[in-house]
Amino acid sequence: MQLRRMAITCREEAMRWVHRYAIGGAAFAALPLPVSTTAGLAALEVHMLNFIGGVYNEPVGNLRSLAAGGGLEVMGAGLKLVATRAVSFVPGPVGFVIRAGIAAIVIESIGRAIIGYFEHKHPDKVFSPAV
């Protein structure tokens, strides 16, 4: 008896990766680094954009990646200000939890928006992994 593997959609495959990027971004934001993590998180988000484009078999391109990276860097600076202010109201060493939570929520939201963009262009496209 041969089992048939159900085809998964690009949306399902991309969401699996968005969750992984969100976890990775949260872990990175929680690190007690002496430098800002904003640039690193923006780079992670741009990589996620390119990766999701690959899932949909639609390359994003260098110019779009650079434009997205610049916008994400500016947004990250604003979110860093919000996180810093939020941490100042919380007693004890829980700042890393707040930073990690904000990073995870933002990356998850950006990932969902990217998927929405590609789903608008390619609704319910079946995922076919590169060979």
Beta strands, then each sheet from edge to edge (+ up, - down):
end
